[in-house]
Amino acid sequence: MSELGFDEFMAARWAPLYRTAYLLTGDRHQAEDLLQDVLARTCVRWSSIRDKAAADAYVRQGMVRQMTRQWPKRRREVPTEELPEVPYAGGLDVRAEHLDLWAEVRRLPPRMRATLVLRYVEDLTAEATARELGCSVGSVKSQTHHALKRLRAALPDHQPVFLSTEELS
């Protein structure tokens, strides 16, 4: 069997990787930029990636690292009186019952949002999430706990959606 080429990988995995980028950034344009930047770096290094089956994890980790570098910059953003034009989200936000939840998730600090995305959208373990974020397992559990606590407080009517604290360990 021949080795998977970068073109085939990108064509097959664009949609799920874009979804992850969108959930990390909360913005369609930023998600496209993030994914394209990381895929460009992946393309350059493609021949040195020994395990092509792990390429998803390689790209995902690259996106998380890129976002980590941007987090300090985001703190300096200044809110304005004018709301930006609402972009089309590629069908990710069409389920009416999740719109309130998604709005609250987008209000979370970037590290909490990244932790939730990796744990519950990408279905990574706490240990794998800690590796992706470059932090301790305890930090992942703490960030997850505080993020869920904020979501529960903001959306008391959505309690069945949220995980119990026993599921965090």
Summary of the structure (lengths in Angstrom):
residues: 169
radius of gyration: 16.9
end to end distance: 40.4
largest distance: 57.4
contacts: 419
relative contact order: 0.11
helix: 73%
strand: 0%
